[in-house]
């Protein structure tokens, strides 16, 4: 009987009938799947949360000198403080003038932490020796950010810019090289002349 009905239909009607049957089948299958998913409840996966891997702090190399028990180069982690550097250097000697340095200042790669001794005056180093910390001009090529920050008109941001410039471009050849630092102009250079030296 089905074949008789199909043979009576025109080709256009056959196509429409086939599409209709396919649509009904698709609706039945879809309704069954929705019903199964609604009753199962457990088939729905919970969102997966991926924990970010902890970022390890970058290592920095710091030179600790002056009134410490074991002066030298020390590897610290970025974010460590001057106090951490002194601890790595075995602590300070009895003569150390801790009021002259900022123990809470963060260390940066390539800085030198100088721990002065109480009552130290300028002294020239002998052969192979180093000069004792002095109240003389600040050496731009060796000064810590804290020492630069202590200069008039130089705050922590400008001190960091000076250290960053020194690391990127090499040693200062003259005080006039400070003109390359953003925020330091001719007036500031004249104010610093005599207080700093390359």
N, C-alpha and C positions, 0 to 999 in steps of 0.2 A: 504494500500500500504506500509505504514511504517513497519507493521508487516511482510509483505512479504519480504521486503528488509532485515529486521533484521533476519528473519529465514534463509535467504540464507547465511548470514555472519557466519564465524567461530567464536568460542568463543574468540579467540585472537583479531579478528577484532572488535567484539562487545565491548570488553574492551577498545580498542583504540578509537572507536567512542564515547563511554561514556566519556572518558577522554577529548576528543576534545570538546564535547559539554560543559562539566564542565568548561574547560579553557576559552571558548568563553564567557560563562556567567560571569565568574570571571572578565574577561577583561572589559566587558560591565559595570558591577557594579562598578569596580574600576574607570573607566573613568568618570562615572556619579558623583561619590563622589569627584574626583579631580576637575571636572568642578564646582560642587556646592561650594567647598571650595574656589576656585579661585574667584568666583563672590561674595561670601559672604564677605570675607575680615574681617568681624567683628567677625567671629567665632574663629579667632586665639586669644588665650589668651595672654595678655601681661605678661612678667615675673614679678613675685611677689618679692618685696624686703622687707626683714625683718630687721628692725632696731635692732641693738644690744642694749640690756638693759644697761643703764649706771651702771658702777661698783661703788658701794659705797665705800668710803675710810674707811679703817679699823680704829677702835678706838685705841688710845694708852693712857696709864696712865703715867702722869708726876708729879713729886714731885717738887713744887716750894717753895724755902726757901730763907731766907736772907732779904734784904731790899725791901720787897714788902708789900702792905697793908693787903693782906689776904693770908698768906702762907698756903700751903696744897696740897692735891692730886687733880689733875684735869684731866678730860677726854678730849682729843683733837683728831683731825683726823690726820691720817698719812699724812705727807706732810706739816703740820702746822709748824710754825717757833717759835723760842724762844720768839720773840715779841708777838706772839699769846698767849703763856703760861703766859707771864707777864700781858697781858691784862685780861686774865681769873682770875688772882690772884689780880685783883683790881688795877693794876698799881704799880709803884714803889714809894718808899718814897723819900723825898727830899734829903736824904743822899746817895741814890743809886749811885754807880759808874758804869754807863752804858758803859763806855769805856773799862771796864774790861771783858765784855762778848760780844759774837757775837750774836746780835739780829736776824741776818738773818739765823743762823744755823737751820737746820731741827731738830725737836724733834723726839725721838725714844721711843718706849715702855720701861718703867722702868728707864728712866734717871732722874737725879735730877738736876734741874736748880738752881744754887746758884747765887744770886744777891748780890755781896759784897757792903758794905758801904764804902764811901770814907774815907781813912785814917785808915782802920781797921787793927789791928795787931792781932797776934795769942792770943786767950783767951780760957781758959778752961771752959767748961760748968759746972754749978753746978748740984745739984741733979735734974734730969729730964730736965736739960737744954742742949742746944747744943753748941758746940764750934762755935765761930764766924769764918767766912771765914779767912783764913790765907795764908801767903806766904810759909808755910811749905811744906813738901812732899805731893804729890798728892796721895790720897787714891784710890788704884786700884778698890776696891769693891764699891766705891760710886762716882767715877769721871764720869763726863759727857764726851761724845766724844770730845767736844770742849776743855775741860781741858786736856785730853789725847793728843789731837792734838798739844797742846802747848809745849809738852815735846820734847827735842832734838831727832831727828831721828825718831819721830813718826808722820806720816802724817795722814790725814783723813781716809785713807783706813785701816791702821794698828789700829787706834783708834777704828774704827768700829769693827774690828776683836777682839779686847780686850773686848769690850762691849758684842759682840755676844758670845764669849767664856764664859764670866762671867754669862750670862743668861742661857747658855746651861749646864754648869758644876758646877755652884755655885761659892761661894766666893774663892778668891785667898788666899792660906795659907801663901805664901811667895813670894818674888819678883822673886825667881827662877821658879815659876809656869809660868812666861811669856815665858819660853822656849817652851811651848806647842802652842804658837801662831805662825802661819806661817809667816815668814819674820822677826822674832825676834830670834836672836841667842845669844850665850854667850857674844860676844863683845858688843852688844846693851844692854844686861842685865847689864853688868858692867858699861856702860855709864849711865844707869838709876838708878843704885843702889844709894841710898841716896836722889834721887829725887822723888822716889815713895815708898809707903808702902802698905801692904795689907790692 
